[in-house]
Amino acid sequence: MKNDLNASTGKFIELRAQGHSLADIAAKIHVSQRTLVAWNRKFKPDILALRAQELEDLHAENLGESGTGCRVNRKHPGFNPVSSARPGSI
């Protein structure tokens, strides 16, 4: 039973850090929303830490190895820059 609880709370923290709603998580891990509200309070520091780590990892992945900007090959034939100007404003 304890391993089931640990697995459920771990999955809850993971899904919550990814931004899933409590209703969505309740359906996925078969735990009542009332319990998830309590877990949300109890594990808030863990959820926030995991969310921050995931964002940091994503940011590092997008910066590439140089750390100076996104990995975009502007010389690639498929590159199509999007203008930030509003239509009719030029």
C-alpha positions in Angstrom: 0.0 0.0 0.0 2.8 2.4 0.9 4.5 1.8 -2.5 1.2 2.6 -4.2 0.9 5.8 -2.3 4.5 6.8 -3.1 3.9 6.0 -6.8 0.6 8.0 -6.8 2.1 11.1 -5.0 5.1 11.0 -7.3 2.9 10.9 -10.4 0.8 13.6 -8.9 3.8 15.9 -8.4 5.0 15.2 -11.9 1.7 15.9 -13.6 1.0 19.0 -11.4 4.4 20.4 -12.3 3.5 20.0 -16.0 0.4 22.1 -15.4 -2.3 19.5 -15.4 -5.5 20.3 -13.6 -6.6 18.5 -10.4 -9.6 17.1 -12.3 -7.3 15.7 -15.0 -4.9 14.2 -12.5 -7.8 12.7 -10.5 -9.0 10.8 -13.6 -5.5 9.7 -14.5 -4.3 8.4 -11.1 -7.7 7.4 -9.7 -7.5 9.6 -6.6 -10.2 11.9 -5.3 -9.9 15.6 -6.0 -10.3 16.3 -2.3 -7.2 14.2 -1.7 -5.4 16.0 -4.5 -6.2 19.4 -2.9 -4.5 18.2 0.3 -1.5 16.9 -1.7 -1.3 20.1 -3.7 -0.8 22.0 -0.4 1.5 19.4 1.1 3.7 19.0 -1.9 3.7 22.6 -3.2 7.4 23.1 -2.7 8.2 19.8 -4.6 5.8 20.8 -7.4 7.4 24.3 -7.8 10.9 22.9 -7.6 10.2 20.3 -10.3 8.5 22.9 -12.5 11.5 25.2 -12.1 13.9 22.4 -13.0 11.8 21.5 -16.1 11.8 25.1 -17.2 15.5 25.5 -16.6 16.2 22.3 -18.6 14.0 23.6 -21.5 15.7 26.9 -21.4 19.2 25.3 -21.5 18.0 23.0 -24.4 16.8 26.0 -26.4 20.0 28.0 -25.8 22.2 25.4 -27.3 25.8 24.9 -26.4 26.9 28.5 -26.9 24.4 29.8 -24.4 23.9 32.9 -26.4 20.5 32.3 -28.1 18.2 29.9 -29.7 19.5 27.4 -32.2 18.1 28.8 -35.4 19.8 28.4 -38.8 18.8 31.5 -40.6 20.5 30.2 -43.8 18.3 27.1 -43.9 16.0 27.2 -46.9 13.0 26.6 -44.6 13.7 29.5 -42.3 10.9 32.1 -42.6 11.2 35.1 -40.2 7.9 36.4 -39.0 7.5 40.2 -39.0 6.5 41.7 -35.7 4.8 44.7 -37.5 1.0 44.8 -37.6 -0.6 44.6 -41.0 -1.1 48.0 -42.5 1.3 49.7 -39.9 4.2 50.0 -42.3 
